[in-house]
Amino acid sequence: MEGHITCVICPVGCKVSVRKEGVQYTIEGNRCARGEEYARNELMMPKRILTTSIGVSNGTLPLVSVKTPRPIDRARIKEIMKEIKNLSIAAPVAVGDTVVEDIDGEGTPLLATRAVSCNGGREKTTLPT
């Protein structure tokens, strides 16, 4: 089996050649070790950052955007999205609020990426750390 993967780790976009011989993979064309690691991960267990939105009750907006701070197993995204479909959060919402502590069973949180104030105008404030 032979194929190509375009590495997306950096702006160079190396065209990485992947060849499977038995149980071994030969990876060529990457300009750095990160490209080889990316190609190997794409073959063995591809992961993606999950971005979506969930409903907001009593907010100035009906939805808030959310995302995982690190990639999750691509094979589980549909299953996780079914869970997310039933979620909602009450306003106010601040950027960085944890919506779900562990969305994938591996400790990956689901975080708000936009602020949504209450219909009454009160906004949740966060103190600088």
C-alpha angles and dihedrals in degrees: 000000000000132000146144133248125191108224114229099185094102136010093265092079098204116205100232118202116215124194125180118209110179105308094336126093124210112204120191139162098050115127095207141026091255089063092054091048090049092051092046091050091048089055099042105033118349115208133193139189106248116224124177141122136255133201122270121209119213091003134134087240126044094223139033124206116238137181144174114254091222135027120279131202107289091214090064099049096097091049092048092047089056088058093045091051089069096048129103133167132209120240138277098070124174128200107270096025111147108241095177123014097210116013098169106032090252098086098267111147127213109229134195113243098189136048119240119186127207121268086247090061099250112137127202109241128202125204119232115256 
